[in-house]
């Protein structure tokens, strides 16, 4: 992007949005994530376990230096992500100068894998069996977005929480 931005095009405007774990679906239940191959993201796997298409969820590590021993990640609702795209487009449109914008799009809050499983189960009144497996090479204990630039520059705020992500995901999964 830097090379492209440094070209002779004086009107070039670029927004690079770095997503942190997008999940959920449109609240209508009409559109959502449906992987073509074996899912590797947490929410599609939890959904497969809840629908009994998969026997259990493997949680990679229960000995991380976190409150419950499982990894902590920043999950962002896909509709908040859509709002972030609109805010970025507005920013580009309303800025007369060349722009190279790179911002993190996340909630700025972390939720552990075990918390996700428990919230998903409670909100949707469904069990999600799980087992603990060995840590995966390359995983980090905690990855949380610093979304302050998106908030300050784009006037964008995530509005939906983990409960909505769990509800909307389950509504979507049960729509087909």
Buried (B, 14 or more C-beta within 10 A) or exposed (E): EEEEEEEEEEEEBBBEBEBBBBBBBBBEBEEBBEEEEEBEEBBBBBBBBBEEEBEEBEBBBBEBEBEEBBBBBBBBBBBBBEBBBEBBEEBEEEEEEEBBBEBBBBBBBBBBBBBBBBBBBEBBEBEBEBEBEEBEEEEEBEBBBEBEEBBEBBEBBBEBBBEBBBBBBBBBBEEE
